[in-house]
Amino acid sequence: MSTQSADVIVIVIVGTLLLILLASFITLLLFIYKQRYRAHQLALQALQETYQRELLQSQLEIQNQTLLQIAEELHDHIGQLLTVAVMRLNTLEDEVREPDIQHAVQQTREVVSTIITDVRTLAKTLDHNTVQQFGLLPSLKLELERIQRIGRVQTQLTTTGEPYSLGEQAETVLLRMAQESLNNALKHAQAHTLTVDLYYKPDNFTMTITDDGRGFEIEEVTNRNLDQAGSGVSNLYRRAKLLGGSCTIKSWKDKGTDVQIELPR
């Protein structure tokens, strides 16, 4: 083999090695870029989730403070006025002699007494300290008893498994989500029965709110224009996600709606 041929072979080998090294270097750069890009995206996602959680916390604090003020107003002001009304009805009943008027006064007093009870119950369900002091299950019982006394619908609460605490914040959010779902059913579904099922499983917790109302088109509600859209359904999805869980809504025309909220324990 001539010297010139040997030089050509050496040049080809060296060139090939250089190309391999260059390709390896570029591949390494792309790998490092992808890793850093992925880490950057994860960091952005973590920042977004942190921001959303802090935003939820701020919204909860504002909502709880507002509802607490309403609860105090109901209990201290409206409740006292209604109590005074009952006292005056008692006096009026003692003063009148006609049986028909006495009977009318008694009926009115009973109605006002029922209103007092409902106002006090509503004040308790609006106060987040009720959840803090007694927990989710008793708070839901109180809410359903209040709805039951209205007389329009029947309510039922069932539990499966041994109840445990999910934490004050999570249980406050869950109570508000249940109230949102129950209120939607009362306003729009024309339901006859409302059922809340709580499943306390070892690894996760599930709350299902079911009504037997007329149902609705989920896509139609979620895709409404801004001036027509309500915040109820989107609030349920968003709050469940920010708690690290999920919300699933199923609805059937003239058969009712199921709202299922699942959280990790």
C-alpha positions in Angstrom: 0.0 0.0 0.0 1.4 3.4 -1.0 2.0 6.1 1.5 -0.7 8.3 -0.2 -3.3 5.5 0.2 -2.4 5.1 3.9 -2.8 8.9 4.4 -6.2 8.8 2.8 -7.3 5.9 5.1 -6.1 7.7 8.2 -7.9 10.9 7.1 -11.1 8.9 6.5 -10.8 7.2 9.9 -10.1 10.5 11.7 -12.9 12.2 9.9 -15.3 9.5 10.8 -14.3 9.6 14.4 -14.7 13.4 14.4 -18.2 13.1 12.9 -19.1 10.4 15.5 -17.8 12.7 18.3 -19.6 15.7 16.8 -22.9 13.6 16.6 -22.4 12.4 20.1 -21.8 15.9 21.3 -24.9 17.2 19.6 -26.9 14.3 20.9 -25.7 15.0 24.4 -26.5 18.7 24.0 -30.1 17.8 22.9 -30.5 15.4 25.8 -29.3 18.0 28.3 -31.6 20.6 26.6 -34.6 18.3 26.8 -33.8 17.5 30.5 -33.5 21.1 31.4 -36.6 22.0 29.4 -38.6 19.3 31.1 -37.3 20.5 34.5 -38.2 24.0 33.6 -41.7 23.0 32.6 -42.1 21.0 35.8 -40.9 24.1 37.8 -43.4 26.3 35.9 -46.2 23.8 36.6 -45.2 23.6 40.3 -45.3 27.4 40.5 -48.7 27.5 38.8 -50.1 24.9 41.2 -48.6 26.8 44.1 -50.2 30.0 42.9 -53.5 28.3 42.3 -53.4 26.8 45.8 -52.5 30.2 47.4 -55.3 31.8 45.3 -57.8 29.1 46.6 -56.6 29.8 50.1 -57.2 33.5 49.7 -60.6 32.9 48.2 -61.5 30.5 51.0 -60.5 33.1 53.6 -62.5 35.8 51.9 -65.5 33.5 51.5 -65.3 32.2 55.0 -65.0 35.7 56.4 -68.0 36.9 54.4 -70.1 33.9 55.3 -69.1 34.3 59.0 -70.4 37.9 58.9 -73.6 36.8 57.3 -74.0 34.0 59.9 -73.4 36.4 62.8 -76.0 38.9 61.3 -78.5 36.1 60.9 -77.9 34.8 64.4 -77.5 38.1 66.3 -79.9 40.4 64.4 -82.5 38.4 62.5 -82.7 35.7 65.1 -83.3 38.3 67.9 -85.9 40.1 65.9 -87.8 36.8 65.3 -87.5 36.0 69.0 -89.1 39.3 69.8 -91.8 38.5 67.3 -92.6 35.2 69.1 -92.7 37.0 72.5 -95.2 39.5 71.1 -97.3 36.7 69.6 -97.3 35.0 73.0 -98.6 38.3 74.5 -101.2 38.7 71.8 -102.4 35.1 72.3 -103.0 35.8 76.0 -104.9 39.0 75.2 -107.3 37.8 72.6 -110.4 35.8 73.5 -111.8 34.7 70.1 -110.8 31.0 69.5 -110.3 31.6 65.8 -107.9 34.5 66.3 -106.1 32.5 69.1 -105.6 29.6 66.7 -104.3 31.9 63.9 -101.8 33.5 66.4 -100.7 30.0 67.5 -100.1 29.0 63.9 -98.2 32.2 63.1 -96.0 31.6 66.2 -95.2 28.1 65.1 -94.2 29.3 61.7 -92.0 32.0 63.2 -90.4 29.4 65.6 -89.7 27.2 62.6 -88.0 30.1 60.9 -85.9 30.8 64.0 -84.7 27.2 63.9 -83.9 27.3 60.2 -82.0 30.7 60.6 -79.9 29.3 63.4 -79.1 26.1 61.4 -78.3 28.2 58.3 -76.0 30.3 60.4 -74.1 27.3 61.6 -73.7 25.8 58.1 -72.3 29.1 56.9 -69.8 29.4 59.7 -66.6 27.5 58.8 -65.9 27.1 62.5 -68.7 24.5 62.6 -66.5 22.3 60.3 -63.4 23.1 62.4 -65.2 22.1 65.6 -67.4 19.2 64.5 -66.0 18.0 61.2 -67.5 17.3 57.8 -70.0 14.6 58.6 -72.0 16.5 61.3 -71.9 19.7 59.2 -73.4 17.8 56.2 -76.1 16.3 58.5 -77.0 19.8 59.6 -77.2 21.1 56.0 -79.4 18.2 54.9 -81.7 18.6 58.0 -82.1 22.3 57.1 -83.1 21.4 53.5 -85.4 18.6 54.8 -87.3 21.1 56.9 -88.1 23.2 53.9 -90.5 20.4 52.9 -89.8 20.4 49.2 -87.4 17.5 48.9 -86.4 14.4 50.9 -82.7 14.1 51.9 -80.5 11.2 52.9 -76.9 10.9 54.1 -75.1 7.6 54.1 -71.5 6.6 55.1 -69.4 3.7 54.2 -66.2 2.9 56.2 -64.9 4.4 59.4 -65.0 8.2 59.2 -61.7 10.0 59.5 -60.5 13.6 59.3 -59.3 15.0 55.9 -58.1 18.2 57.5 -59.9 21.5 58.2 -59.2 23.2 54.9 -60.2 20.1 52.8 -63.3 19.5 54.8 -64.3 23.2 54.5 -63.9 23.0 50.7 -65.8 19.7 50.6 -68.7 21.2 52.5 -68.9 24.2 50.2 -68.8 21.9 47.2 -71.6 19.9 48.6 -73.6 23.0 49.3 -72.9 24.2 45.7 -74.2 20.9 44.3 -77.2 20.7 46.6 -78.1 24.4 45.8 -77.8 23.7 42.1 -80.2 20.7 42.5 -82.7 22.8 44.4 -82.6 25.7 42.0 -82.5 23.9 38.6 -83.2 20.2 38.9 -86.7 20.1 40.3 -85.6 17.1 42.3 -87.7 15.2 44.9 -84.8 13.4 46.6 -81.2 14.5 47.4 -78.7 11.9 48.6 -75.1 12.4 49.9 -72.9 9.3 50.1 -69.6 9.4 51.9 -67.0 6.6 51.2 -64.1 6.5 53.7 -61.7 4.1 52.0 -58.1 3.4 53.3 -56.4 5.2 50.4 -59.0 7.8 49.3 -62.2 9.5 50.2 -65.2 9.9 47.9 -68.3 12.1 48.2 -71.2 11.6 45.9 -74.2 14.0 45.7 -77.1 12.6 43.8 -80.5 14.0 42.8 -83.5 12.5 40.9 -84.2 15.7 39.0 -84.5 16.5 35.3 -80.8 16.5 34.5 -78.9 18.7 32.1 -76.4 18.6 29.2 -73.0 18.9 30.8 -71.3 20.0 27.5 -73.9 22.7 26.9 -73.4 24.1 30.4 -69.6 24.1 30.3 -69.5 25.6 26.8 -71.8 28.5 27.4 -70.8 32.1 26.5 -69.3 34.2 29.3 -72.5 36.2 29.7 -74.6 33.1 30.1 -72.2 30.8 32.1 -72.5 30.2 35.7 -69.5 29.4 38.0 -71.0 26.3 39.7 -69.7 23.5 37.6 -66.3 25.1 36.9 -65.9 25.8 40.6 -66.5 22.1 41.4 -63.8 21.0 38.9 -61.3 23.6 39.9 -61.6 23.1 43.7 -61.4 19.3 43.4 -58.2 19.7 41.3 -56.6 22.1 43.7 -57.2 19.7 46.5 -55.3 17.1 44.6 -58.4 15.1 43.6 -61.0 14.9 40.9 -64.6 15.8 40.2 -66.8 13.8 37.9 -70.3 14.9 36.9 -72.8 12.7 35.2 -76.3 13.7 34.2 -79.2 12.0 32.4 -82.3 13.7 31.0 -85.2 13.3 33.4 -83.2 10.8 35.5 -81.0 13.1 37.6 -77.4 14.0 38.2 -74.4 12.5 40.1 -71.6 14.7 41.3 -68.6 12.6 42.5 -65.7 14.1 44.3 -62.7 11.9 45.0 -59.6 12.9 47.1 -56.6 11.0 48.2 -56.4 10.4 51.9 
